[in-house]
Each structure stands twice: as C-alpha cells, then as structure tokens.
Amino acid sequence: MKITPLDIKKQEFKKVMRGYDPVEVDTFLDMMAVEFEELFRQSKELREKLIELDTQLKDYRQIEKSLQQTLLQAQETTGRMYDAARKEADLILKEAESQSQTIIQKANSDALRVQGDYSNLQAKKESLIGRLRVLLSSELDLLKTLELGTDPKLGGDESQGTGKATIHLEDVLNNIEDDRTS
C-alpha cells in the first residue's frame, strides 16, 4: 500500500491514557508529511529524469550503432578503393611495360634499319670511290699518253691506250644521284 503525504497528515491515532502527547505526535506527523512530500517530489523528478536519460541513452546507442555502421562502411569503401587503386596501378604498370617493350622493339628495328642504310651508303661510297679511281686512272693514262707526244687524233678515242671508254663527269654525277634516290 502506498502512503502519500496526505495520508500522513490525516492519520488519526486512538487516544489512550498514558499515551503520547497528541500535540507532539501531530507536530511530528506534520514534519514527516513535509519530509515525505519532499522525498515523493524528488522521487518523481528522479523517475522523470531517469525516463529522459533512458531516452537519451537509447538515442546515443542508436547513434553509436549508426556510427559503427558508417565506420564499417568507410573501412569497406577504403578497402575497395585501395584494391581498385592497386589494380589500376598494376594495369598502368603493365601498359607501361608493354609500351616500353614496343618502344624497345621499334628502336631495335630502327637501329637495324639505320645500320642497313649505313652499310648501303658504305657500299655506294666504295663503289663511287672505285669508279672514280678507274676514271682518274683512265685520265692519268690519257695524260701520260699526251705527255709522251702521242697524237690523240690518231685513234679518235680520248681513252687511247687505256683500254677504257671515256667517262664523262655528268654521267658520274647522274649515277651518284641515282644511287641516292634508290
């Protein structure tokens, strides 16, 4: 049974002889009623505060749960982003390696082509030098013949005595030009 401050104030006791002083008992009951009323008010405030704190605690637990889920999602997202970045980096690296291999192969083929061109130019140079030697030798022979006093008009050929045909400078230059274009 719940006792309220009003119950304490209205409480009546039997009167007996040799009992307690009624004024003193009434004063004590009044003091108890005031004190009980204060305790009752505090109890009510504490219950209200407890309900409020319970509500806040539920809200905080919900927020905590939400934060944990958010943190977990952030960790998962970070992991996925890390994996994606690593895969992209691997892909970029593979592409770079492939491109470098292509560049190396092209450089090697260019080097071989340049080397072949160089060899061709060397061969053309040697051929030209050989032709010029023949031409100069022929012309030297012609000079020797002229110095010895032989008449070039006798044979009708300027290369008389050399056994070689006359080579004109224009023909040599044309041959050189043809070699360059081919």
C-alpha positions as CSV (number, residue, x, y, z in Angstrom):
1,M,0.0,0.0,0.0
2,K,1.3,3.4,-1.0
3,I,1.4,6.1,1.6
4,T,1.1,9.7,0.4
5,P,2.0,12.9,2.3
6,L,-1.8,13.5,2.6
7,D,-2.3,10.1,4.3
8,I,0.3,11.0,6.9
9,K,-1.4,14.4,7.6
10,K,-4.8,12.8,8.0
11,Q,-3.7,9.9,10.1
12,E,-5.5,9.8,13.5
13,F,-4.5,7.7,16.4
14,K,-6.6,6.4,19.3
15,K,-6.4,8.3,22.5
16,V,-5.4,6.3,25.5
17,M,-4.3,7.2,28.9
18,R,-0.8,7.3,29.5
19,G,-0.1,7.5,25.7
20,Y,1.9,10.0,23.7
21,D,1.3,13.7,23.8
22,P,-1.1,14.4,20.9
23,V,0.4,17.8,20.1
24,E,3.8,16.3,19.9
25,V,2.6,13.4,17.7
26,D,0.7,15.8,15.4
27,T,3.8,18.0,15.1
28,F,5.9,15.0,14.3
29,L,3.4,13.8,11.7
30,D,3.3,17.2,10.1
31,M,7.1,17.2,9.8
32,M,7.0,13.7,8.4
33,A,4.4,14.7,5.9
34,V,6.5,17.6,4.7
35,E,9.6,15.4,4.6
36,F,7.7,12.6,2.8
37,E,6.3,15.1,0.4
38,E,9.8,16.4,-0.4
39,L,11.0,12.8,-0.9
40,F,8.0,12.0,-3.0
41,R,8.6,15.1,-5.2
42,Q,12.3,14.1,-5.6
43,S,11.4,10.6,-6.4
44,K,9.0,11.8,-9.1
45,E,11.7,14.1,-10.5
46,L,14.2,11.3,-10.5
47,R,11.8,9.0,-12.3
48,E,11.2,11.7,-14.9
49,K,15.0,12.3,-15.2
50,L,15.5,8.5,-15.5
51,I,13.0,8.3,-18.3
52,E,14.7,11.2,-20.0
53,L,18.1,9.7,-19.5
54,D,16.8,6.3,-20.8
55,T,15.5,8.0,-23.9
56,Q,18.9,9.8,-24.4
57,L,20.7,6.5,-23.8
58,K,18.6,4.8,-26.5
59,D,19.3,7.7,-28.8
60,Y,23.0,7.5,-28.1
61,R,23.0,3.8,-28.6
62,Q,21.3,4.3,-31.9
63,I,23.8,7.0,-32.9
64,E,26.7,4.7,-31.8
65,K,25.2,1.8,-33.9
66,S,24.9,4.2,-36.8
67,L,28.5,5.4,-36.3
68,Q,29.8,1.8,-36.2
69,Q,27.9,1.0,-39.4
70,T,29.3,4.1,-41.0
71,L,32.8,3.3,-39.8
72,L,32.4,-0.3,-41.1
73,Q,31.1,1.1,-44.5
74,A,34.0,3.6,-44.6
75,Q,36.5,0.8,-43.9
76,E,34.9,-1.4,-46.6
77,T,34.9,1.5,-49.1
78,T,38.5,2.3,-48.2
79,G,39.4,-1.4,-48.8
80,R,37.6,-1.4,-52.2
81,M,39.2,1.9,-53.2
82,Y,42.6,0.5,-52.2
83,D,42.0,-2.6,-54.2
84,A,40.8,-0.6,-57.2
85,A,43.8,1.7,-57.0
86,R,46.2,-1.2,-56.7
87,K,44.5,-2.9,-59.7
88,E,44.7,0.4,-61.7
89,A,48.4,0.8,-60.7
90,D,49.1,-2.7,-61.9
91,L,47.3,-2.1,-65.1
92,I,49.2,1.2,-65.7
93,L,52.4,-0.7,-64.9
94,K,51.6,-3.4,-67.4
95,E,50.7,-0.9,-70.0
96,A,53.9,1.0,-69.4
97,E,55.9,-2.3,-69.6
98,S,54.1,-3.1,-72.9
99,Q,54.7,0.3,-74.3
100,S,58.4,0.2,-73.2
101,Q,58.7,-3.2,-75.0
102,T,57.1,-1.7,-78.1
103,I,59.5,1.3,-78.0
104,I,62.5,-1.0,-77.5
105,Q,61.4,-3.2,-80.4
106,K,60.9,-0.1,-82.6
107,A,64.3,1.3,-81.5
108,N,65.9,-2.1,-82.3
109,S,64.3,-2.2,-85.7
110,D,65.2,1.4,-86.3
111,A,68.8,0.7,-85.3
112,L,68.9,-2.3,-87.7
113,R,67.4,-0.2,-90.5
114,V,69.9,2.6,-89.8
115,Q,72.7,0.0,-89.7
116,G,71.5,-1.3,-93.1
117,D,71.3,2.2,-94.5
118,Y,74.8,2.8,-93.3
119,S,76.0,-0.4,-94.9
120,N,74.3,0.6,-98.1
121,L,75.8,4.0,-98.0
122,Q,79.3,2.5,-97.3
123,A,78.8,0.2,-100.3
124,K,77.8,3.1,-102.5
125,K,80.8,5.1,-101.3
126,E,83.1,2.2,-102.0
127,S,81.5,1.8,-105.5
128,L,81.9,5.5,-106.2
129,I,85.5,5.5,-105.0
130,G,86.2,2.6,-107.3
131,R,84.6,4.3,-110.2
132,L,86.4,7.5,-109.5
133,R,89.7,5.5,-109.3
134,V,89.0,3.9,-112.7
135,L,88.1,7.3,-114.1
136,L,91.2,9.0,-112.7
137,S,93.4,6.1,-113.7
138,S,92.0,6.4,-117.2
139,E,92.5,10.1,-117.3
140,L,96.1,9.7,-115.9
141,D,96.8,7.2,-118.7
142,L,95.4,9.7,-121.1
143,L,97.7,12.4,-119.7
144,K,100.7,10.2,-119.9
145,T,99.9,9.4,-123.5
146,L,99.6,13.1,-124.2
147,E,102.8,13.9,-122.5
148,L,104.7,11.3,-124.5
149,G,103.6,13.1,-127.5
150,T,101.1,10.7,-129.0
151,D,98.5,12.5,-131.0
152,P,95.1,11.9,-129.6
153,K,93.5,12.4,-133.0
154,L,95.2,9.2,-134.3
155,G,92.8,6.8,-132.7
156,G,89.8,9.1,-132.5
157,D,89.2,8.0,-128.9
158,E,90.3,10.0,-125.9
159,S,91.0,6.9,-123.9
160,Q,93.5,5.7,-126.3
161,G,95.9,3.3,-124.8
162,T,93.9,2.7,-121.6
163,G,91.5,0.2,-122.9
164,K,88.7,2.0,-121.2
165,A,85.8,4.0,-122.5
166,T,85.6,7.7,-121.8
167,I,83.6,8.6,-118.7
168,H,82.0,12.0,-118.6
169,L,81.7,13.9,-115.4
170,E,78.0,14.4,-115.9
171,D,77.4,10.7,-116.2
172,V,79.2,10.1,-112.9
173,L,77.1,12.8,-111.2
174,N,73.9,11.3,-112.6
175,N,74.9,7.8,-111.3
176,I,75.6,9.3,-107.8
177,E,72.2,11.0,-107.9
178,D,70.5,7.7,-108.9
179,D,72.3,5.9,-106.1
180,R,71.0,8.4,-103.5
181,T,67.4,8.1,-104.6
182,S,67.3,4.3,-104.6
